[in-house]
Amino acid sequence: MGQILRDGRMHEKPFPARRAQVPAMTQTTMVPCIRCQVSGRVQGVYYRAATRRQAQALGLTGWVRNLPDGRVELVAMGDERRLHELRDWLWQGPPRAEVVAVECARAEHPPLPQFEVR
């Protein structure tokens, strides 16, 4: 089946489909991202709120949440050097925290507009 051209002639090959234009804000770009799990006395000591403040101060986006097993998990994305600074800070945490382990790995996650507590 062909397509009719403006001048009325029949074109036997269908026109190639046009690629949909994706708005710039929805295009995904690879931003350095890490997922960390922090163990120790990290729940009930304002660890999540302090992590959010630290991440925001470093210009990072992502989220932090409590896990049922007593650990805290977070995803952070942004500048590589700033991620390293956050990873170092996770060992310290807020004053009442007692961190015994920090496990971080590279991750893929859709970009987020801010850093939030979940």
Secondary structure, 3 states (H helix, E strand, C coil): CCEECCCCCEECCCCCCCCCCCCHHHCCCCCCEEEEEEEEECCCCCHHHHHHHHHHHCCCEEEEEECCCCCEEEEEECCHHHHHHHHHHHCCCCCCCEEEEEEEEECCCCCCCCEEEC
